[in-house]
Amino acid sequence: MLLQLIAMNRIYDIICAWCIMFYKDSVFGYLHSGMFEEYEKINKRYLAYWILTYGIIRYMSKDRLVLCSTYIIEAFIFFNEYYIHNACKEYNTAFVSIFSLVIAYAIYRSK
């Protein structure tokens, strides 16, 4: 079950990044970019590059520590953007951060 969830999340990240870059009005593009209060077009593209980067790492890596680290970094960045910079929406940030930390913990505890 955990492996299937991780596999689906890998593909989801890559699709979201692709949609942010090329299909600006798509639902998948909005799922990540809609978390932020405001930003310029270049920031939206950088968000897509970042999502694509960790999506590809998650897709290609089989190492538990690497996979776990990508989720912890994702949670940290969203917490930072919300609590330090007030750049993210509260409930979206809480959901993504908690979800990422739960997956990181599940990966860490898996055998």
Buried (B, 14 or more C-beta within 10 A) or exposed (E): EEEEEBEEBBEBBBBBBBBBBEEEEBEBBBBBBEBBEEEEEEEBEEBBEBBBEBBBBBBEBEEBEEBBBBBBBBBEBBBBBBEEEEBBEEEBBBEBBEBBBEBBEBBBEEE
